[in-house]
Amino acid sequence: MSTTTIANPLPDGIAVVPPLEHVECAHVEFLEGTKEQLQAVGIGVGVAFPGEPGAQPRQITVRDPRGLKARIRPSYPRQGTGVYCVRIDFPPAEHERRRAELQERERLEALRKDAQEAGMTVEEWLSRGVHRSTDDYRDRICGRVEMLFEIIEEKMIGDCGYSFDASVLAQCEALAARILILIENGRIVLDRDAHQQALAEKRAERLAEYGIAHQAERPKPALRLVWSAPGA
């Protein structure tokens, strides 16, 4: 099971309770915790829990803050400890939405992992290939000019028995040096609108490679799950 901290907005702010055990998949989620912990996140508020006076001995059904049916029963592995297990089954429409959400979460995790392995932030990884600064642009152009002249020189030195004489090669080398001086010292003009458009297009292209159409903000549900590492 994954250990999570679950918080629920209350009139006087956010109530944070000790970690609950939580397992979530596309069609169902399970929570385990004490009555106090479950009620702190809006489950079973104001009702008697199984085994208490006025309640069914084995299981009760309530609504969670999202309006979904939540079945509460004593935790069998922890019988008599005051710990309860909650099962929440999602309706078909919610099931499909959560399935798609879980898939996107996996794709985003793959994206973060690739960026981390490359020593980049996610934004840097998504926009790689787009010049990030004047110096970056200048260095890349210089690199391409050097590579181009290396290819030309290789062919001029000799190709299938043909070659240019030493004087021509020397003039080409001098020409390459002059072009590099122009690039290294020339003034660069930035069209900010075109640059932002290039960033957006590259970002969309990279996201599409991971099967992610967008990263729009979703409205937060009333029952908000705040993930924390086990033992945190």
LORO-139879 format. One record per residue (C-alpha): x, y, z. Coordinates in steps of 0.5 Angstrom, whole numbers, padded with zeros to 4 digits, m for minus. Example, Ala and Ser with C-alpha at 12.3 -4.5 7.8 and 13.67 -1.06 7.14 Angstrom:
% LORO-139879
<marvex x="0025" y="m0009" z="0016"/>
<marvex x="0027" y="m0002" z="0014"/>
% end
This chain:
% LORO-139879
<marvex x="0000" y="0000" z="0000"/>
<marvex x="0002" y="0007" z="m0001"/>
<marvex x="0002" y="0012" z="0005"/>
<marvex x="m0001" y="0018" z="0004"/>
<marvex x="m0003" y="0024" z="0008"/>
<marvex x="m0010" y="0026" z="0006"/>
<marvex x="m0013" y="0033" z="0008"/>
<marvex x="m0020" y="0036" z="0007"/>
<marvex x="m0022" y="0044" z="0007"/>
<marvex x="m0025" y="0046" z="0013"/>
<marvex x="m0029" y="0052" z="0015"/>
<marvex x="m0023" y="0054" z="0019"/>
<marvex x="m0018" y="0052" z="0014"/>
<marvex x="m0014" y="0046" z="0012"/>
<marvex x="m0014" y="0040" z="0017"/>
<marvex x="m0008" y="0035" z="0016"/>
<marvex x="m0009" y="0028" z="0019"/>
<marvex x="m0003" y="0023" z="0021"/>
<marvex x="m0002" y="0019" z="0014"/>
<marvex x="m0007" y="0014" z="0012"/>
<marvex x="m0006" y="0008" z="0008"/>
<marvex x="m0009" y="0009" z="0001"/>
<marvex x="m0009" y="0005" z="m0005"/>
<marvex x="m0012" y="0008" z="m0011"/>
<marvex x="m0013" y="0005" z="m0018"/>
<marvex x="m0018" y="0007" z="m0024"/>
<marvex x="m0024" y="0004" z="m0021"/>
<marvex x="m0024" y="0003" z="m0014"/>
<marvex x="m0020" y="0006" z="m0008"/>
<marvex x="m0019" y="0004" z="m0001"/>
<marvex x="m0017" y="0008" z="0005"/>
<marvex x="m0015" y="0005" z="0012"/>
<marvex x="m0015" y="0009" z="0018"/>
<marvex x="m0018" y="0011" z="0025"/>
<marvex x="m0025" y="0014" z="0026"/>
<marvex x="m0022" y="0021" z="0027"/>
<marvex x="m0017" y="0020" z="0021"/>
<marvex x="m0023" y="0018" z="0016"/>
<marvex x="m0028" y="0024" z="0019"/>
<marvex x="m0022" y="0029" z="0019"/>
<marvex x="m0023" y="0028" z="0011"/>
<marvex x="m0030" y="0028" z="0011"/>
<marvex x="m0032" y="0021" z="0011"/>
<marvex x="m0037" y="0018" z="0016"/>
<marvex x="m0038" y="0025" z="0019"/>
<marvex x="m0043" y="0025" z="0025"/>
<marvex x="m0045" y="0018" z="0024"/>
<marvex x="m0044" y="0012" z="0028"/>
<marvex x="m0038" y="0007" z="0026"/>
<marvex x="m0039" y="m0001" z="0025"/>
<marvex x="m0039" y="m0004" z="0032"/>
<marvex x="m0042" y="0002" z="0035"/>
<marvex x="m0048" y="0003" z="0038"/>
<marvex x="m0054" y="0005" z="0033"/>
<marvex x="m0050" y="0002" z="0027"/>
<marvex x="m0049" y="m0004" z="0023"/>
<marvex x="m0044" y="m0009" z="0026"/>
<marvex x="m0040" y="m0011" z="0020"/>
<marvex x="m0041" y="m0005" z="0015"/>
<marvex x="m0044" y="0002" z="0014"/>
<marvex x="m0045" y="0006" z="0007"/>
<marvex x="m0044" y="0013" z="0007"/>
<marvex x="m0042" y="0019" z="0002"/>
<marvex x="m0035" y="0022" z="0001"/>
<marvex x="m0034" y="0029" z="0000"/>
<marvex x="m0035" y="0028" z="m0007"/>
<marvex x="m0042" y="0025" z="m0007"/>
<marvex x="m0039" y="0018" z="m0008"/>
<marvex x="m0041" y="0012" z="m0004"/>
<marvex x="m0036" y="0010" z="0001"/>
<marvex x="m0037" y="0003" z="0005"/>
<marvex x="m0034" y="0003" z="0012"/>
<marvex x="m0032" y="m0004" z="0015"/>
<marvex x="m0027" y="m0006" z="0021"/>
<marvex x="m0020" y="m0007" z="0018"/>
<marvex x="m0020" y="m0015" z="0019"/>
<marvex x="m0012" y="m0015" z="0019"/>
<marvex x="m0013" y="m0010" z="0025"/>
<marvex x="m0019" y="m0013" z="0028"/>
<marvex x="m0021" y="m0009" z="0035"/>
<marvex x="m0016" y="m0004" z="0034"/>
<marvex x="m0020" y="0002" z="0032"/>
<marvex x="m0018" y="0002" z="0025"/>
<marvex x="m0023" y="0002" z="0019"/>
<marvex x="m0023" y="0000" z="0012"/>
<marvex x="m0026" y="0004" z="0007"/>
<marvex x="m0028" y="0002" z="0000"/>
<marvex x="m0030" y="0007" z="m0005"/>
<marvex x="m0033" y="0005" z="m0012"/>
<marvex x="m0033" y="0010" z="m0018"/>
<marvex x="m0038" y="0010" z="m0023"/>
<marvex x="m0037" y="0008" z="m0030"/>
<marvex x="m0036" y="0016" z="m0032"/>
<marvex x="m0031" y="0017" z="m0026"/>
<marvex x="m0028" y="0010" z="m0028"/>
<marvex x="m0026" y="0012" z="m0035"/>
<marvex x="m0024" y="0019" z="m0033"/>
<marvex x="m0019" y="0016" z="m0027"/>
<marvex x="m0017" y="0011" z="m0032"/>
<marvex x="m0015" y="0017" z="m0037"/>
<marvex x="m0012" y="0021" z="m0031"/>
<marvex x="m0008" y="0015" z="m0029"/>
<marvex x="m0005" y="0014" z="m0036"/>
<marvex x="m0003" y="0021" z="m0036"/>
<marvex x="0000" y="0021" z="m0029"/>
<marvex x="0005" y="0015" z="m0032"/>
<marvex x="0006" y="0019" z="m0038"/>
<marvex x="0008" y="0025" z="m0034"/>
<marvex x="0013" y="0021" z="m0030"/>
<marvex x="0016" y="0018" z="m0036"/>
<marvex x="0017" y="0025" z="m0038"/>
<marvex x="0020" y="0027" z="m0031"/>
<marvex x="0025" y="0021" z="m0031"/>
<marvex x="0028" y="0023" z="m0038"/>
<marvex x="0029" y="0030" z="m0036"/>
<marvex x="0032" y="0028" z="m0030"/>
<marvex x="0037" y="0023" z="m0033"/>
<marvex x="0039" y="0028" z="m0038"/>
<marvex x="0040" y="0033" z="m0032"/>
<marvex x="0035" y="0038" z="m0034"/>
<marvex x="0028" y="0041" z="m0032"/>
<marvex x="0022" y="0039" z="m0035"/>
<marvex x="0021" y="0045" z="m0038"/>
<marvex x="0029" y="0045" z="m0041"/>
<marvex x="0027" y="0038" z="m0044"/>
<marvex x="0021" y="0040" z="m0047"/>
<marvex x="0024" y="0046" z="m0051"/>
<marvex x="0031" y="0043" z="m0053"/>
<marvex x="0032" y="0045" z="m0060"/>
<marvex x="0030" y="0052" z="m0059"/>
<marvex x="0035" y="0057" z="m0057"/>
<marvex x="0035" y="0059" z="m0050"/>
<marvex x="0039" y="0065" z="m0051"/>
<marvex x="0044" y="0070" z="m0055"/>
<marvex x="0050" y="0066" z="m0053"/>
<marvex x="0047" y="0059" z="m0055"/>
<marvex x="0044" y="0062" z="m0061"/>
<marvex x="0051" y="0064" z="m0063"/>
<marvex x="0055" y="0058" z="m0061"/>
<marvex x="0050" y="0053" z="m0065"/>
<marvex x="0051" y="0058" z="m0071"/>
<marvex x="0059" y="0058" z="m0070"/>
<marvex x="0059" y="0050" z="m0069"/>
<marvex x="0055" y="0049" z="m0076"/>
<marvex x="0059" y="0054" z="m0080"/>
<marvex x="0065" y="0050" z="m0077"/>
<marvex x="0062" y="0043" z="m0079"/>
<marvex x="0060" y="0045" z="m0086"/>
<marvex x="0067" y="0048" z="m0088"/>
<marvex x="0070" y="0041" z="m0085"/>
<marvex x="0066" y="0037" z="m0090"/>
<marvex x="0067" y="0042" z="m0096"/>
<marvex x="0075" y="0042" z="m0094"/>
<marvex x="0075" y="0034" z="m0094"/>
<marvex x="0072" y="0034" z="m0101"/>
<marvex x="0076" y="0039" z="m0103"/>
<marvex x="0083" y="0036" z="m0101"/>
<marvex x="0081" y="0030" z="m0105"/>
<marvex x="0075" y="0026" z="m0108"/>
<marvex x="0075" y="0020" z="m0113"/>
<marvex x="0082" y="0023" z="m0115"/>
<marvex x="0080" y="0030" z="m0116"/>
<marvex x="0083" y="0036" z="m0111"/>
<marvex x="0084" y="0043" z="m0111"/>
<marvex x="0091" y="0046" z="m0110"/>
<marvex x="0094" y="0049" z="m0104"/>
<marvex x="0092" y="0056" z="m0105"/>
<marvex x="0085" y="0055" z="m0106"/>
<marvex x="0085" y="0051" z="m0100"/>
<marvex x="0088" y="0057" z="m0096"/>
<marvex x="0083" y="0062" z="m0099"/>
<marvex x="0077" y="0057" z="m0096"/>
<marvex x="0080" y="0057" z="m0089"/>
<marvex x="0081" y="0064" z="m0089"/>
<marvex x="0074" y="0065" z="m0091"/>
<marvex x="0071" y="0061" z="m0086"/>
<marvex x="0075" y="0064" z="m0081"/>
<marvex x="0072" y="0071" z="m0083"/>
<marvex x="0065" y="0068" z="m0083"/>
<marvex x="0066" y="0066" z="m0076"/>
<marvex x="0069" y="0073" z="m0074"/>
<marvex x="0063" y="0076" z="m0077"/>
<marvex x="0058" y="0071" z="m0073"/>
<marvex x="0062" y="0072" z="m0066"/>
<marvex x="0062" y="0079" z="m0066"/>
<marvex x="0055" y="0081" z="m0070"/>
<marvex x="0049" y="0084" z="m0067"/>
<marvex x="0043" y="0079" z="m0066"/>
<marvex x="0036" y="0081" z="m0066"/>
<marvex x="0031" y="0077" z="m0063"/>
<marvex x="0023" y="0077" z="m0065"/>
<marvex x="0020" y="0075" z="m0058"/>
<marvex x="0013" y="0073" z="m0061"/>
<marvex x="0017" y="0068" z="m0066"/>
<marvex x="0021" y="0066" z="m0061"/>
<marvex x="0015" y="0064" z="m0056"/>
<marvex x="0011" y="0061" z="m0062"/>
<marvex x="0017" y="0057" z="m0063"/>
<marvex x="0018" y="0055" z="m0056"/>
<marvex x="0010" y="0053" z="m0056"/>
<marvex x="0011" y="0049" z="m0062"/>
<marvex x="0017" y="0045" z="m0059"/>
<marvex x="0014" y="0044" z="m0053"/>
<marvex x="0007" y="0041" z="m0056"/>
<marvex x="0011" y="0037" z="m0060"/>
<marvex x="0015" y="0034" z="m0055"/>
<marvex x="0009" y="0033" z="m0050"/>
<marvex x="0006" y="0029" z="m0056"/>
<marvex x="0012" y="0024" z="m0057"/>
<marvex x="0010" y="0022" z="m0050"/>
<marvex x="0002" y="0022" z="m0051"/>
<marvex x="0001" y="0028" z="m0047"/>
<marvex x="m0004" y="0033" z="m0051"/>
<marvex x="m0004" y="0038" z="m0046"/>
<marvex x="m0002" y="0040" z="m0038"/>
<marvex x="m0008" y="0044" z="m0036"/>
<marvex x="m0010" y="0045" z="m0029"/>
<marvex x="m0016" y="0041" z="m0027"/>
<marvex x="m0021" y="0043" z="m0021"/>
<marvex x="m0019" y="0040" z="m0014"/>
<marvex x="m0024" y="0035" z="m0011"/>
<marvex x="m0027" y="0036" z="m0004"/>
<marvex x="m0023" y="0030" z="m0002"/>
<marvex x="m0016" y="0032" z="m0004"/>
<marvex x="m0010" y="0027" z="m0004"/>
<marvex x="m0003" y="0030" z="m0002"/>
<marvex x="0002" y="0025" z="m0003"/>
<marvex x="0008" y="0024" z="0001"/>
<marvex x="0014" y="0019" z="0002"/>
<marvex x="0013" y="0013" z="0007"/>
<marvex x="0016" y="0015" z="0013"/>
<marvex x="0016" y="0023" z="0012"/>
% end
